[in-house]
Amino acid sequence: MGSPQIKSKVGTTKQKGDAAEDAALHYLQQAGLRLLQRNYRTPGRGGGEIDLIMRAADGTTVFVEVRQRNSASHGGAAASVSALKQRRIIFAARHYLMRLRQPPPCRFDVVLLEPGSIGWLQGAFDAS
């Protein structure tokens, strides 16, 4: 599987984030995951957001955080998923799962985009 390219001519932070999510989505779809929802947000202030909610071939619901960094300094993209960020993602995941009659197996993944590379951390953190 090749690394998808992120367009370098996008300007705003939102456009760069959308391009990173597009690249991550394409990468995960090529790996066999199916998109369930994009940019899931909890209502109200102080809630959380999940960039991509995917379904793996084994039925696992995968909550995906997409992180992009222009360099690997300061730990790169992986270091930017702080404990606070993880708590917000977990909060949003719980909110999403409340809508389901029977919660499926779940995991939290992170897709890391840095210049010239893409990485996929499966089970990057858990809700415990």
N, C-alpha and C positions, 0 to 999 in steps of 0.2 A: 504494500500500500504506500503510495507516495504521499508526501506532505503537501496539503493544499496550500496554495499561495494566498496571502492576504494582500489585497490591493493597497498599494502604498500611497495612492493619490486621494484617499479619503481624508476629509478635513476635521470635522468636529469629533469630539470624544464619543458621542452617540454613534456616529457613522463608523468610527474605528471599532467600537464595541460590537456593533451589528455585523461588521465584516469578520471579526474574530468569531462570533457566534456562528455565522454562516460557514466558516472554515471548519469549526469544531463539529457542527452538525453534519456536514458532508463526510468528514473523517469517521464519525461514529456510525453513520448510515452505511458507509463502505465496510465497516466492521460487523454489520448485521443488526444494529440496533434500529428500532423504529421510533419515530417522534410521536409523543403523545401530546405534549404542550410546550410552548415556548414562552419565556418571560412570565411565568406564573407569579403573581403578586398576591399577598394577603391584603385584605382591606384595612384601611386606617393607617395612622402614622406609626412608625417604629416597628412595622412588621418586617417581613422578609420577602425575598425574591429568589426564584430559581430560574437560571438561564434556560436550561433545557430539561424536560422530563422525557425520558426515553424508556422503551421496553426492550429488554434483552431477549434473546431467543428462548431462554429457559423460563421466561415469564417474570423475571425480576424487574421491578420498577427502579430505574436509575435516575437519581437526581444529580444533575451535572452543573458544576460551576465552571465557567470559562474564564480563564485569566490570561491576559496578554501583557507582555512587558517588552520594551525595546532593547533591554540588555539583561544579562544574567547577574549583574552586580546586585548587591544587597539581597542575595538569595533568589533573585529572579521571580518568575511568576508564582512558583510554588510557595515562596515565603509570604506572598501577599494574601493568602487565605488564613486570616487571623482567627483566633478563638471566637471573637465577637462575630465575625463573618460566618463562621461555622454554626454558631447558635442561631443566627437569623435564617440560615438555610434550613436548619433542622426545624425551626418554628414553622416556616413556610411548608416544609414537607409534611409535618403533622397536620397542618391545616388542609392541605391537599388530600391527604389520606382519610380525613374525617368524612369526606364526601362519598367514600367507597363503602359498599356493603361489607366486603371482605378484603381487608388490607393484604396486598401481595408481599412477597419477600422484597426487600428494598436494600439499596446501597447508595453511598454518596461518592461520586467520582469527581475528579477535577481534570479538565483539559487545559494544558499549558501551551501557550503560543509565544514563542520567542523568535527572533529573526532567524529564518532558515530552518526552523524545527517545530515539531508539534509533539507533545507528550501526553499520555493518558494514564492518570493515576487511578486505578480501580480500587474502590474501597479506601479512599484517601483518609476518611475519618468516619466515625460512627456516632449514633445518637445517644450513646450511654453517658 
